[in-house]
Amino acid sequence: MRILRNGDSAILAEFDSLDDVLAHFRALDAERMHGVLDLIPAARTLLVRYDTETTRADAIRRWLVETPPMRADTTPGTEVVIEVRYDGPDLEEVGQRTGLTASGVIAAHTGRLWTVAFGGFAPGFAYLTGGDSRLHVPRRDSPRTSVPAGAVGLAGEFSGVYPRSSPGGWQLIGTTEQVLWQPDRTPPALLRPGTAVRFESI
C-alpha cells in the first residue's frame, strides 16, 4: 500500500490490484473511523475524505495501515436483484467469442453473484466484478455513439448497466428497466461499492 496526501482533506491509498482495494474497502467500511466522510474505491486506489476539524491525517494513515483487510469470502451486506431481458445486440457475438453460445452467456451472467467494485463513467454507473471468468471479453473495436439507458454490458472482467443514454464501447447483452440513478432518492445511486448484485433473466 502506498499512501499519498490528496489536498487538505483527503488521503489516497494505492494498491497492487482491485482485489486488494476491495479487501481494504470492506474492512474500512465495516470499521469506519470517526471523522471519515467518504470512502471512494477505484480500480487500484481508495480515496478517504475526512473532516479536518475532528480528524488528523496521521490518524487516517494509521487506520489505513493497521486495519486488516477483509477478503471476498465475507457475505455482502446488501443484495440488489436486477431483472434483465437478454436481448442485447452483442449477445450472439459474445456467445461466439466465449464459446458459450448465447444461452450459455445468459446462464453464466445470472449464475454468479456480482459485487459493485466502484462507480464511474456516469452518475449511477457501477463496475461489477466477481462474475464468471468465461465472460471476460474486450470492449468493442468501435464504440457506439449512443447506448440506451438500461443497457447491460460486459467489458474485460466487468459487467455494468448504463444509467442513462450515452456513448459506450461495452458489449451489450441485455436491457433492464431498473433505475440506477435517481437524484431524489437517498442515496441517489442504487448500486454502491460493496453491494452484491444478482442478475435474473426475464
Order of alpha helices (4+ residues) and beta strands (2+ residues): beta-beta-alpha-beta-beta-alpha-beta-alpha-alpha-beta-beta-beta-beta-beta-beta-beta-beta
